[in-house]
Amino acid sequence: MSSRIPLPPPRPPKMTPERERHLALTARIAAAQRAAGQRPGQARCGRLLRDGVRRCTSWPLPGLAGCARHLDDEEWQDTVDYPQAYFRDVHGGCLNLTVEQQAEQRLRDATPPACHSWPYPRAVPLPGQDPVDLLVTWHANRCAACGHRWPGDLVGDHCHQSGHLRGLLCGICNTAEGTAPPRHPRWLRYRTLTPALILGVHLPYNRAVRRRLSQALAHPDQNDPA
């Protein structure tokens, strides 16, 4: 008898304007590569170097036509608006990283959580103030780790040892935090100084708090001050 636990199939990501634009961009790139007689995903960067003669032989970023040094404005904007799209849409979460991508991954791992650079509203919540509303309003639809806006897609992150709510993360960062080693440079900082600790909020992650959190996150337009 096998001891493996059957895992449910992964849920498809929601169709957002950023993801729709990313899929259209990757489709245009794949069509251009096929028209040039190249196999999508097997072509090198091929963009001109500074001398204007030689062409780059680095592997392009997944789903894009150029490497990290030769992206045009539209491709750079795509990497900002829709992070990790390559893993989910282009390679289905399975990808062999090149040397450049491994270096970029190490730089991302060393980056502190985004919430550590957000302004602190106050040390402790005011008397009578709902701590869940304070936490949701301070996040403003932003993930506490990557800092990107995910309206309607944030989830509550809690400590499995203490059972207390720590903050709000996107689905990608929540999975990364759960699988990261204890001494991971980025997640160690996050676990040491969580959004709840910054705001002075102490909430047990019980059924009532989860219900109140889901109600507060159900209206993302009200949580975004912009």
Secondary structure, DSSP 4 states (H G I P E B T S, - for coil): ---PPPPPPPPPPP--HHHHHHHHHHHHHHHHHHHTT--TTT-----B-TTSSSB--SPPPTTSSS-TTS--HHHHHHHHHSTTHIIIIISTT-----HHHHHHHHHHHHSPPGGGGSPP--SSPPTT--HHHHHHHHHTTB-TTT--B-TTT-EEEE-TTT-BEEEEE-HHHHHHHHHS-TT-HHHHHHHHS-HHHHHT---B--HHHHHHHHHHHT-HHHH---
